[in-house]
Amino acid sequence: MMDKSQFITLETLWKLETWACAWFDEALEAKFISTSYSPDAATLDLLRGYFRAGLSPAEAAHACFGGRH
């Protein structure tokens, strides 16, 4: 989990936002979620970890939801 007092650069924030949008699109395309989906805190923590680990948005979508479907 990211320390809430930890700052990130604007470049990293932009990369994370771009990655998260691509992750959402991948999850929609795979029919893991609907357009009204809103991730809970636990899922957001998972996504932060997947981003830091270097997973692609598609890999993260499957890691997040693939085992459940």
Summary of the structure (lengths in Angstrom):
residues: 69
radius of gyration: 12.1
end to end distance: 25.4
largest distance: 35.5
contacts: 147
relative contact order: 0.17
helix: 65%
strand: 0%
